Amino acid sequence: SSIYVLVCNGLANPNVDNACSWNTSIGIRIVDSSSDIVLLQTARATSNVDYGCPFARNTSQIHLDWKGINPENPLILRRGVFSAALSLITANNSRFAAPVSFSTTAPTNWTLNPSTFSLSLGLFESSVRIGVGSSLSPNLYAIRFTNSDSRLYTVPMSLFVLVRPDVTSITYVPSSDVILPPVANSRSVPIIFDMSAYPPAGDLTISAKAGGSGNVIGVSPSSITLNAAKPIGWFIFTTLATAADGNMTQITYSLNGTNAASYVLTPPSQVVRVDKSASGGTGARPELNVTVSSKDPGSSIAKTISFMNRGVEAATIYYQLALSAFVSTSTDNVITLANQMPPFDGNSIDQTQTGMLTLGPVLSMEKTFMNLLPGKQYGMAVVGISSSGLPSELITFTFQQKENGGALTRVVLGFMSYPSVEQRQTILCTLGQTFVAPASKILSIHGEMCNNRSSFYNYSNYTKGLTLFFYPLDSDNDTMTRNLDSLFTASRVSLNNTFAALPLWTDIWVEKAVSVLAPKPTWPVNMTTGDSWVCVAGVALGASEIGYVFAALAEGDYSTMNSLQVNLRLGQFNATTRFNLTQVKYFNTNKDGTLSFNFTGLPKNTTYTMFLAASNADPSAFGVFTQVQKFVNATTKPDSALSGVRLIFTLAIVALTAIAFA
């Protein structure tokens, strides 16, 4: 045998604050840097040894920990599968004080989800999943990380992953025989494949095929594709014709995709039986009762909904939960959305959550929805399909989500001249660092965020004061917005020093508790038109109100269009068609009186529809809008000898408007 001496110099133990470490234990793993395979490791951690003083961490760095992971125990993963979400947090469970991104030494047949792993300013944790390729040899591996700013943060501890050769079993619910009545168009409950706990590390397609002859049982859809973004799918079986009692059809499932060999279906098939004793087939429609539960989920980002099926047949219930302005009023749309099951996007303008559940006859259940925005009005649309294939009436309702103790706060920074786009970015990003707040919580009046220059509001009403909006954070008891007034007062001098390269400061003032309700505008009852222009004037908000007023012009007569199909903030209608022209103006009743909108350069003798709406002063994607108003009597005139006079009149209106809002 041989004796080897391992000499370690310059190591830092991020778990040790003291300069020296006595009577501690240490474990050692030696990793092949080319393959990341662990070659050697100590059988157990050696204890009660004086290692002296080389292991103290750098106390100027913020220490990062993997939440709930014991470094002595490797993660166990199967090939072709993503791990559960692994969360990175600070050792003292504080918000991330600065953004930083990470890269890994993992070989190419490892996958991270999301592929760009980073910490975002102001959040408490950041999560990632690790996927193992199906071709990777079973072994113990090390995944080592580097970060983009090691001055501020420690490097995350290496993760040790034991890759096992066994395949992953896919189960589905229900997996027992499916029983349908001998009636045409009767349908089963959904057969659900849920892989959200450990989604596939690549697209996995599951196909279902009905065996035998006679074309009795239909399968919809014929296949589903699951991945990390969409880990849940389902099949529904239907009787295509009046089926004979006792008919049995075998449904066989098969797998295809990058990592199909990493999975096995359990069981690989199931039977659909036609039986006259089966419930359903009565031709009855579902009778649903859906209400907000009296049970308090205890959080401003959660709401519990009660579902009850009072009908005589089992029902598949489809739902859409969204901000109230975006809830569908169409049964087909609700079902289509639920079947598509798009992943929830917390940055989306509609905040839609869709899905499906099943209820037997005269049964009820409750479901708690998470990730709601505090203080916002939500709506829900629900429809049920009975086992006879008949829909219920569409149920729609709204509810107000409770506040989280913070307030939408408006801060006006006065300058001698208006800051440029680049200067506004400096202000937004610096204030984000000052308040340790996510970028989405500090917006300019234009809707801009730090490192996101996309502007929803391009206007020049105000040229001296930059208005910023601060949003209550997601934590129920966060005090960021409550302390803004004192923070700005105390740091006035430091802010001037920080923003020395900006235009000269003139003032700072704070308006707390900006209204979260839609304003109450006065809409005009008349418009004026010329041969190439349309003007609408006299728009005003209620007393002491501030907010945005939107005007959009579409060529044609859209008097019958449902207002819910119109999105003035995105400048579009009918979901994808854009308006010819859109204008938006910031409005302060105490300063501005009334607004005018002028559209020029239009084709002659053409009919237009004018759309108008107003929102509160929230410039984020979640501002609260009034109902969209439509005015269709806007028809430009044919050529006229007075066209020159009208052109001068239009220019005069534009000039006066600019003066009024300067």
N, C-alpha and C positions, 0 to 999 in steps of 0.2 A: 504494500500500500504506500501511497505518497501523502505527504502533508503539504498543503498549500496555504500560503499566508495571503489574506485579502487586505490590502491597504486602501482605506477610503480617506480622501482629503477633500476639503472644501464642500462637504455635504451640508445641506440645511434641512432640518426636520420642521416642516410647517406646523406641526402639532405641539412644538415645544417653545414656550415663550422665554424661559429662563436661559441665561447664557451657558449654563452647564447642566448636564443630565446625569443623575446618579440613580442607580437601582431601577433602571428601565429595561424594557424588553425590545428586541429588534428582530425583524424577519428579513431575509435576503433572498431575492430572486435574480438570477442572471439570465439576460435576454439576448438572443441573437439579433443584432441590429438589422440584418438584412432580411430576415423572415418574421421578426417579432415573436418567434417561438421562445417560450421559457425553457432554457436548457437545464438549469439547476435551481433548486430552492431548498432552503432549510426545512427540515422535517417539522420543526415547530419553533415558535419564537423563543429565543434564549432570554431568560429572565434574571433579575437581581444581579446585574453586571454594571460596574461603573465604566461608562464609556467616555467619561471626561467631558470636554466642552466643545466639540466640533459640530453639534447638531442643532444649535439655536437658529430659529427662523429670523428673517429680516422683518423687524417690527414696523418698518415704514410701508410695508406692503399690506394689502387687504387679502386675508387668507380665504381661499375658496375651498369648499367641501362638496363632495358628492352626497346628496341627501339620502340617509338611510343605508349607505353601503359600507360594509365592513371590509377594509382593505385586505384582511387576512383570508377572506373567503371569495374566490373568483365567481364571476357571473357565469351561469350555465346557459348556453344558447345552442339551439339546433340550427342546422344549415337551412338557408332559404327563408329565414324568419327574422323579423325585427324583434328586438328586446322590448320589454316594457319601457315606458318613458323614464329616463334617468335625469334627475334634476340637480343642477349646480346652484349652490347658495353661498352666501358669505358666512363665515364662522359665527358672527354675531347676529345673523339673520336680519341684516339691514338691507336697504335698497341699494342697487348697484349705482355707484357714484359716477361712473363713466362708461361709455360703450367700449367693448373690446371683442375681437373675434378670435376664433381658435382654429388651428389646423392640427391634423393628426398624422402620425406615421403609419397608420394602418394601411395594409396593402390594398391593391385595387379591387380585390373581391370582397372587401368590406364596404358597407354603405352607411352613411349617416343620414338621418331624417330629422330635421331639415338638413339639407346638404351644406348649408352655411350655418355653422354653430357659433352663436355669439351671445353676449350679454347686452341687454338694452337698458339705457339709462332710466332709473326710477323704478324698475321692476324688482321683485324680491327673488325670483328664481328664473332659470332658463332651462328648458328641457330638450333632450335629444334622444333618439332611438338608434341603436346600433344593429345593423343588418349583416348577416353572414351569408356569403355566397354559397351556392350548393356545391361548388367544386373545391371548397376549402377543406384541407385534410383535418381530421379531428386531432386536436392538440390543445395545449394551454398556451394562450397568446397574451401579449401585452399590447395595449393601445396607449401610446404615449402622445401627449398633447404639448403644443407650444401656443403662446398667445401673442397678440399683436402689441401688447403694452405690458411687459413684465416689470416695469417700474412701479405700476400701481397695484397690480394683482399678482399673487403667486400663480405659478403654473399649476393647472389642475392635476391632481394625483393620477398616475397611470391606472388604467382599468385592466384587470386581468380577467380574461374570458376563456372559459373551458368550452371548446366546441365539441359537441357530441355527435356521433354518427346517426343516431336514431331519427326516424321521420316523425313529423308532427301530425297528430290525429285531428281531422276536421270533423266536428259533430254539427248536427243541425237539429232544429226544433220546429215541429214535432218530428221524431224519427220513426214513430210507430206507423201502422197502416193508416192510410187516409180513407175515410168512409164518406161517400157521397150518395145522395138519394137518386133514384132512377128517373130524374127529371132533366130535360135539356137546360143547359146554361147554369146549372148549379155549380158552385165554386167552393174550393177548399179554403181554409185559413192559409195564410202565407207560410211557406216552409223556409225558415230563416237560417241563413248562414252568417254567423257573427264572429269575425276574426279581429275585433277591435282590441282585444287584450294583447295579442301577438300577431300583428298584420304581416302579410307576406312581404318579403324584401324585393319583390318585383311583381309585375302584373300576373295574377293567377286567374285563369278562366275556368269556371265550373259550368259544364253543360248538362242538361237534363233531357232525356229522350224517352218517350213512351214506347214500350215494346208491344208486340202482338199485332193483330190485324183488326180491321173493323173501324178504325179511326174514331174511337169512342171518347178517349181522354185527350184533352189539349193541355199543353204546358206553355206558360207565359211568364217571363220571356224564355227563349230557348237556351240562353246562356247568360251568365253574369260574370263581370270581371272585377275582382277585388284587389285592393292595394292599400298602402298606408293612408292615402287620402280618402278612399272609400272602402272601408273594411267590412261593410254590411251589405248583404243583398238577399233577395228571396225569389222563390218561384210560387206560382199559383196554378192549381190544377182545376180544369173545368170539364163538365160533360158536354161534348159537342153535339149530341143528339140524345133522344130518349134512349137510355141505356137499359139493357136487360138486367133484372135483379140477379145478383150473384156474379156479374162480370168482374174480372180481376185483371188489372193492367200493371205491369212492372215498370217502374220508373228507374232508369239506370243513369247514374251520375258519372262523369268523367272529368279529368283534370288536364289542363294544358297551360303552358306558360314557362317563363324562365326557370322557375324553381319548382315545377310540378312534381319532380321526383322527390322533393323533400316532404311531400304530404301524402297522407292516405285518408280516404273517406271512410267514416265509421257511422253507420254501415254504408256500403257502396251503392245500395239501391233500396227502394221501398215500394210498397204495393198500394195502389188505389183500388178500393173495393166499392162496387155499387151495391147498395143494400137498402131495401125499402123501409127498414126500421130506422134508418139514419134520420137525424133531425134535419130540418131544412126542406127546401123544395116546396114550401107552402105558398110561394109567391108574395110573401110579406116583405115590406120594407123595414129597415131598422128604425127604431124609435130611440133617439139619443137625447140625453140630458148632459150638457157639458157646462160646468161652472167653475169659477175661481173658488178653491177650497177655503174654508174658514181656518184651516190649519196654517199657522204662521211658520214658514220655513226658517225664520230667524236671520235672514240676510236680505240686504237691499238689492242683491243681484240674483235672487231666486224667487220663484213663484210656483205654488202647487196648484194643479188643475185636476178637478174631479171629472171622470168620464163614467157614464152609466148607459148601458144598453137595456132598454125596457122592452125590446122586441122579443118575438118568439123564436127567432133564428140567431145563430152566431153572426157576428158582424166584424168585418175588417174596417178599422177606423183610421182615416187619413187626416193629418192635421198640418196646418201652417201657422207658426207663431212668428210675428214680425212687428216692427213699429207700425202703429195703427194706419198710417197713410199708405202702407204697402201690402196690406192684407188683401188677398184675392177675393173677388165676389163670384168666382166661377167654380162650380163643382169640378169640371174637367181640369182646370188649372191646379187646384189643390191636389188632386190625385196624381197628376203628371209630376208636380214638384216632389211629392212624397216618394214616388217611384224612382225619380232621378236621385234623390237623397244627396244633394250637394253638401259637402262638408261645411260646417259652420265657420263663417268668416267674421271675426270680431271687428274688422275694419270696414265691413260692408255698410252701404248707406241704408239698407233695409233691415239688417240684423235678423234675417230669416232663419228659423229653425224648422225643419220639416221632418216628418217621420210617419210611422204607422204602428198600430197596436191592434190586438184582437181581444174581443170580449164575447163570451158565451151569452146565451139568452138570459135576461134578468140578472146581469152581473155588473159590478162596478169596480173601478180601480182609481188610484191617484198616481199622478206622475209629477215630479218636481223638475222644473226647467231651470237651468243655471245660465250664467253669463248674460243676465239682463242688465240694461243700463239704468242706474238709479234715477228716479224722478221722471222717467219717460212714459209716454202713453203707448201701450201695446195693444195689438188686436190679435184675435185668433179666428181661424176659419176651420171648421171640422165637418167632414162628411163620412158616413158609414156605408158600406156595401154589404148587403145580406148574403147568406149562402145561396140564395136564389138569384144572386147577381143584380139585385135592384138597389138603387141608391136611396139614402135618406134625404131629407131636406138639408140644405146647407145651413149650418149654424155659424153665426159670426157674433162676436162680442168684443168689447174693449175693457181694459183695466189700467189703472194708474199705478206704476211701480213706485214704491216708497223711496223717499230721499235717503241719502247716506250720511246726512249731517253736514255736508259741505255745501257750497253754493257756487254757481257760475258767477265769476267775478270779472268785471270789466276794469281794465287799467289803461289810462290814457297817458302817454308819454309825449310831452310837448317838445318840439324842435323848431328852430328857426327856419329850416327847410325840410322837406319830406325825405326820409331815409330811402336809399335805393334798395333794390332787391338784395344785393350782397350785404348791405348794412342791416337790413331787417333780419337776414339769416344770422348775423353776428349777435344781434339782440336776442333772438329766440333761443339760440344754442347756449349763450352765456346764462340766460335766466334759467334754462333747464338744468344747467350745472349748479346754479345757485340754490335752486329749490329741490334738487335731486328728484326731478319729475320726468316722467316719460314724455317724449316729443308730442304725443297726441294730446297732452294735457295743457299745452301752451300754444295758442294759435294767434296769428295776427288777424287784423280785421279782414284781410284778403283770403283767409282760410289757409295760409301757409303755416308749415311746421318746420322745426329744425331739420335740416338735411332733406327737406321736401318742399320744393319751390312751386309745386302745383297750386295754382290760384283759381278758386272758383269765383272770386269776386274781383273783377277788373273794373275799377271806376276811379274817378278823380274828384269826388265830392269834396273831400277834405285833404288839404295839402300841407298842413302844419303839424297836426297831432297824430301820432301812430297809436292806434288802439289795439291792445292785446287782451286776450281772454284766457282766464285761468279756470281749469275745471277741477271739481272735487275728485280726488283719487278714488280708486275702487274700494279701498279699505273703509270699513264703516265709520271709523273714528279718526280718520286722518285730519290734521289741522292745517294743512297747507293753505287753503283758501282763507281760513279764519285769521291767519297771521299776516296776510299780505300787507295790510295797511301799515302795521308797525315795522315790518321788514323793509318796505320801501322807504319809510320815513328815516329809519336808522341807517340805511345803506345808501342814501342819496349821494353822499360824497363819493363813496366807493364806486357807485354806478357811473358817476361822471368820469372817474379815473379809468374804469374798465372800458368805457365806450369813448375814450378820448378821440378816436379817429372818426367819430360820428358828428353830425351837425350839432350845433350848440343846443344844450338842454334849456328849456324855458320853464317847464313845470311837470309835475307828476301828480295825478290824482286817481283815486280808487273808488269805484262804484260797486259795492257788494250786492249780492243777491239779484243779479240780472234776471228778469222774468223768464220763467221756463214755459210760459204760455204763448200761444200765437197772438199777434197783435189784432186790433180791431180796426181795420182800415175803412176809409170811405172810398168807394169805387166810383169812377166817373160814369155818367149816363150818356155821354156823347163823345164822339171823336171827330177830328177834322182830317180831311184828306185832300191831296192835290194830285197832279198828274204823275208824280213820282215820289210822293211822301205820305206818311200816315203819322198823325200826332195824337197822343192821348194826354190829357192834362187834368189837374185837380185831384190827384191821388194824395190822400193824407192818412196818417195813422191816428190812433186815439190819443187822448191827452197824455203828455209826458212819456209817450212810448218811443222806444228806439228799436231799430231792426232793419231788415232788408226788404226792398220791393223789387219784384221781378216782372219784366215784361218781355213777351216773346211773340214773334210774328210768324205765322205759317201761311203759305200760299194755298188758298182753297177754302172751302166752307166745311168747318169741323164742328158745327153746332150740335151734332148728335154724339160727339165723342164723350166717353166717360171720363170725368175729371181725374179719376185714379190712374188713367193711362198716361197722364201728363207729368213729366218730371222737369220742372223749370230749372231746378238747380243744375241738372246735367244737360239742359238745353235739348231735350228730346221728347218725343211723344210716340205712341204705339210701340214702346219698348226700344226700338232701334232707329226710327226715323228722326233726324235732327231738324230743329227749327231753322228757318232761313236766317233769322236774326234774333239775338237775345241781348237784353240789357238788364243790368242790376244796379241799384243805387242804395247806399247806406242812408238811413233816414233818422233824424232826431226831431221829434215834433216841436220841442222847445226852440229849435234853431231854424228849422227849414220851412215851416208852413205847409206848402204843397209841392208835389213832384210833377214833372212832365217828362214824357218819353217821346222821342222823335226818331222815326225810321225814314231814311232818305235813300235815294238812288234806286227806287223800285220801278219795275216795269209798269207802263201805263195800262189803264183799263183792266186791272187785275183785282180779283177779290182776295182778301186776306182775313184770317181769323186772328184776333188779338187775345192772348192769354195773359192774365195778371194774377199774381199771388204775392203774399207777404209772409215773412218769417220773423221770429224773434231775433235778437241780436247775436245768437249763437252762430259763429261762422263755420262750425265743424259740419261733418256729414249728418249730424243729428239735430239740426235746427228744427223748430216746430213751425209748420206752415199752416196758413189759412187754406180754405178750399179754393181751388183754382176757378177763376172767373173767366168767362168766354164772351167775346164781343165779335160779331161776324159782319157787321155793316161797314167794314173797312174796304172800300173799293176805290182804287186809284182811278183818276179821271183820264179820259182821252186827251189828245193834244188840244191846247187852248191858247188863245192869244194872251191870256193872263198868266201863263205858266211862269214867266219871268218874275211877276209880282209875287207869286206863291213861293218861289225859290228864295227871294229876299226875305219874305216873312218867316220861312223855315230857319234861315240862318240867324235871324234875329232871335227866335225862340232858343236856339242852341246857345247863342251868346249869353242871353239873359240867364239861362239855366246854369251855365258855367259860373257866372258872377254870383248867383244865389248860393252856390255850394262851395265857393272858394274859401 
